[in-house]
């Protein structure tokens, strides 16, 4: 299973078992690029539950199936409209479309209310329709703000994160607000936006320690994200926390 720290803690509280990434479950060997667990050394389980299964690519799924005991059941949990696999193949989508295995679909959304414009627009996009971009309701949870120039987009993002969103929703701009960018480089990439947001939300203060690594300066109260698994320190890729 591919889970972040919260997912592992939830699984542990629910069934007393540790959740792992598929690579760790199959005992990945970095030196050889292979796995210890395979058909000759299968997993010890009766039921295997894989979460976020839309992210599993074809080569990894093949290795997982090889290591699965013949008597074991495999339950794939995921959303084909969310993150796809980085590698080749669309395993979960193809399995569902095959009509060979039983499929259960969840239709009720709990993250937003029934009147949420986020939910309505998500359904429109899935159906190949344009979302409703103009929203007049005062309490709407969906807003489309159009800007044409990079400089104008930058200033709008900073204003939204620092002032407008925290004021409207009573949120902490560092802990509760996340900015997503589809790229790393450029004036609107994650790197540039991270530096601008750091200067605006968490400026360097006299007497406080800072750490510089690979051209980045880290300060107390910065929000960081773990990009590699470190099992000795119990840190998982994708886990967000504050320094």
PLY file of the C-alpha trace (Angstrom):
ply
format ascii 1.0
element vertex 243
property float x
property float y
property float z
element edge 242
property int vertex1
property int vertex2
end_header
0.00 0.00 0.00
1.09 3.55 -0.63
0.06 5.64 2.34
1.27 8.77 4.05
1.83 9.03 7.77
-1.83 9.78 8.52
-2.94 6.78 6.48
-0.59 4.44 8.33
-1.70 5.72 11.73
-5.37 5.32 10.79
-4.80 1.78 9.54
-2.92 0.91 12.70
-5.71 2.15 14.94
-8.34 0.32 12.89
-6.83 -3.15 12.69
-3.59 -3.15 14.66
-1.55 -3.84 11.51
1.17 -1.69 9.97
0.54 -0.20 6.54
3.44 -0.12 4.08
4.28 1.06 0.60
4.24 -1.71 -2.00
8.00 -1.42 -2.41
8.56 -1.94 1.30
5.99 -4.74 1.43
7.77 -6.58 -1.37
11.15 -5.82 0.27
12.69 -3.79 -2.52
16.47 -4.20 -2.94
18.03 -0.93 -4.19
21.32 -2.59 -5.16
19.72 -5.04 -7.60
16.51 -3.17 -8.37
14.52 -6.30 -7.56
12.30 -7.56 -4.76
12.82 -10.24 -2.14
9.16 -11.20 -2.22
8.10 -13.06 -5.37
6.45 -16.32 -6.47
9.18 -18.34 -4.74
8.96 -16.26 -1.56
5.33 -15.06 -1.41
3.78 -12.71 1.08
2.26 -14.07 4.26
-1.32 -12.88 4.13
-4.89 -13.95 3.51
-6.18 -10.54 2.42
-4.13 -7.71 0.93
-5.67 -4.22 0.74
-4.03 -1.74 -1.60
-4.99 1.92 -1.20
-4.50 4.69 -3.80
-4.43 1.96 -6.43
-4.82 4.38 -9.34
-1.12 5.19 -8.81
0.12 1.61 -9.33
1.83 1.11 -12.68
1.90 -2.12 -14.67
5.42 -3.37 -13.77
4.84 -2.88 -10.03
1.41 -4.50 -10.15
2.94 -7.48 -11.94
5.46 -7.88 -9.11
2.68 -7.56 -6.53
0.59 -10.27 -8.18
3.60 -12.57 -8.39
4.21 -12.24 -4.64
0.56 -12.74 -3.69
-0.20 -16.22 -2.27
-2.59 -18.29 -4.38
-5.17 -18.45 -1.59
-5.05 -14.71 -0.79
-7.65 -12.10 -1.74
-6.62 -8.76 -3.22
-8.75 -5.65 -2.57
-7.89 -2.60 -4.67
-9.11 0.75 -3.33
-8.75 3.90 -5.38
-10.26 6.54 -7.63
-9.52 6.35 -11.36
-10.25 10.09 -11.63
-7.45 10.96 -9.23
-3.68 10.57 -9.54
-2.62 8.24 -12.39
0.46 6.05 -12.31
3.81 7.65 -13.11
4.97 4.52 -14.92
3.32 2.71 -17.86
-0.18 1.32 -17.69
-3.49 2.27 -16.08
-3.98 -0.79 -13.93
-7.02 0.18 -11.86
-8.89 1.68 -14.81
-8.26 -1.36 -17.01
-9.30 -3.80 -14.28
-12.59 -1.95 -13.75
-13.30 -1.74 -17.49
-12.59 -5.43 -17.98
-15.85 -6.39 -16.20
-14.02 -9.47 -14.94
-13.76 -8.62 -11.26
-16.47 -7.37 -8.85
-16.50 -3.58 -8.54
-18.11 -1.39 -5.88
-18.43 2.35 -6.47
-18.89 4.90 -3.71
-21.23 7.67 -4.81
-21.65 9.83 -1.70
-19.10 12.58 -1.08
-18.26 13.45 2.52
-15.51 16.04 2.03
-17.93 18.65 0.74
-21.63 19.24 1.26
-24.26 18.26 -1.31
-24.53 21.89 -2.41
-20.76 22.29 -2.91
-19.78 23.91 -6.19
-16.51 21.97 -6.06
-18.51 18.74 -6.21
-20.81 20.00 -8.96
-17.94 21.22 -11.12
-15.98 18.02 -10.57
-18.96 16.03 -11.91
-19.19 18.37 -14.90
-15.52 17.87 -15.76
-15.86 14.10 -15.45
-18.80 14.24 -17.88
-16.73 16.22 -20.38
-18.57 19.47 -19.73
-17.27 22.91 -18.86
-17.46 23.77 -15.14
-19.50 26.74 -13.97
-16.81 29.38 -13.54
-18.97 32.34 -12.56
-20.16 31.94 -8.97
-22.44 34.52 -7.40
-23.37 32.78 -4.13
-21.72 34.49 -1.19
-20.97 31.23 0.65
-19.70 29.33 -2.39
-16.61 27.14 -1.96
-15.51 27.51 -5.60
-13.98 30.59 -7.19
-12.37 31.11 -10.57
-10.08 34.14 -10.68
-8.70 34.94 -14.13
-5.38 36.70 -14.58
-3.35 36.97 -17.81
0.09 38.19 -16.75
2.54 36.24 -14.52
3.19 39.26 -12.29
-0.53 39.74 -11.73
-0.97 36.04 -11.00
1.86 36.15 -8.45
0.41 39.13 -6.59
-3.07 37.57 -6.57
-1.76 34.30 -5.13
0.10 36.14 -2.38
-2.96 38.22 -1.52
-5.22 35.14 -1.44
-2.90 33.13 0.79
-1.90 35.90 3.16
-5.11 37.91 3.49
-8.30 36.88 1.73
-8.52 33.14 2.47
-7.40 33.37 6.14
-9.79 36.28 6.74
-12.81 34.63 5.11
-12.32 31.13 6.52
-10.38 31.97 9.70
-7.41 29.83 8.70
-3.70 29.94 9.44
-1.98 30.91 6.13
0.98 28.57 6.77
-0.70 25.55 8.32
-4.09 25.56 6.58
-3.54 26.90 3.05
-1.81 25.00 0.25
-0.82 26.34 -3.18
-0.59 23.85 -6.04
1.50 24.58 -9.12
1.74 22.29 -12.18
5.45 23.03 -12.65
8.66 23.56 -10.69
10.45 26.24 -12.72
9.42 29.66 -13.94
7.90 32.68 -12.25
4.77 30.68 -11.40
6.55 27.43 -10.59
6.70 25.84 -7.16
10.25 27.02 -6.48
9.61 30.71 -7.13
6.26 30.66 -5.35
7.79 28.91 -2.33
10.38 31.68 -1.95
7.80 34.44 -2.36
5.42 32.85 0.12
8.22 32.24 2.61
9.25 35.90 2.51
5.66 37.04 2.89
4.43 34.58 5.53
7.60 33.69 7.41
10.29 36.37 6.99
13.73 35.88 8.49
13.88 37.20 12.06
16.94 38.47 13.88
18.53 35.94 16.18
16.66 32.92 14.81
18.63 30.03 13.30
18.38 29.20 9.62
19.63 26.25 7.59
20.79 26.50 3.97
20.84 23.44 1.74
21.07 23.22 -2.05
20.17 26.88 -2.52
17.22 26.77 -0.12
16.98 28.53 3.22
14.87 26.84 5.88
13.50 28.79 8.82
11.57 28.02 11.97
7.82 27.75 11.23
8.42 26.84 7.56
6.08 24.15 6.24
8.05 21.39 4.54
7.17 18.19 2.71
9.00 14.87 2.91
10.08 13.73 -0.56
11.74 10.41 0.34
10.75 7.64 2.72
12.92 7.31 5.83
11.67 4.33 7.81
14.21 4.72 10.62
12.84 8.19 11.36
9.28 7.15 10.48
9.03 9.81 7.78
6.93 9.10 4.70
7.03 10.67 1.26
4.20 13.16 0.91
3.95 13.94 4.62
3.63 17.65 5.31
4.70 19.21 8.57
5.98 22.43 10.12
9.53 23.06 11.29
0 1
1 2
2 3
3 4
4 5
5 6
6 7
7 8
8 9
9 10
10 11
11 12
12 13
13 14
14 15
15 16
16 17
17 18
18 19
19 20
20 21
21 22
22 23
23 24
24 25
25 26
26 27
27 28
28 29
29 30
30 31
31 32
32 33
33 34
34 35
35 36
36 37
37 38
38 39
39 40
40 41
41 42
42 43
43 44
44 45
45 46
46 47
47 48
48 49
49 50
50 51
51 52
52 53
53 54
54 55
55 56
56 57
57 58
58 59
59 60
60 61
61 62
62 63
63 64
64 65
65 66
66 67
67 68
68 69
69 70
70 71
71 72
72 73
73 74
74 75
75 76
76 77
77 78
78 79
79 80
80 81
81 82
82 83
83 84
84 85
85 86
86 87
87 88
88 89
89 90
90 91
91 92
92 93
93 94
94 95
95 96
96 97
97 98
98 99
99 100
100 101
101 102
102 103
103 104
104 105
105 106
106 107
107 108
108 109
109 110
110 111
111 112
112 113
113 114
114 115
115 116
116 117
117 118
118 119
119 120
120 121
121 122
122 123
123 124
124 125
125 126
126 127
127 128
128 129
129 130
130 131
131 132
132 133
133 134
134 135
135 136
136 137
137 138
138 139
139 140
140 141
141 142
142 143
143 144
144 145
145 146
146 147
147 148
148 149
149 150
150 151
151 152
152 153
153 154
154 155
155 156
156 157
157 158
158 159
159 160
160 161
161 162
162 163
163 164
164 165
165 166
166 167
167 168
168 169
169 170
170 171
171 172
172 173
173 174
174 175
175 176
176 177
177 178
178 179
179 180
180 181
181 182
182 183
183 184
184 185
185 186
186 187
187 188
188 189
189 190
190 191
191 192
192 193
193 194
194 195
195 196
196 197
197 198
198 199
199 200
200 201
201 202
202 203
203 204
204 205
205 206
206 207
207 208
208 209
209 210
210 211
211 212
212 213
213 214
214 215
215 216
216 217
217 218
218 219
219 220
220 221
221 222
222 223
223 224
224 225
225 226
226 227
227 228
228 229
229 230
230 231
231 232
232 233
233 234
234 235
235 236
236 237
237 238
238 239
239 240
240 241
241 242
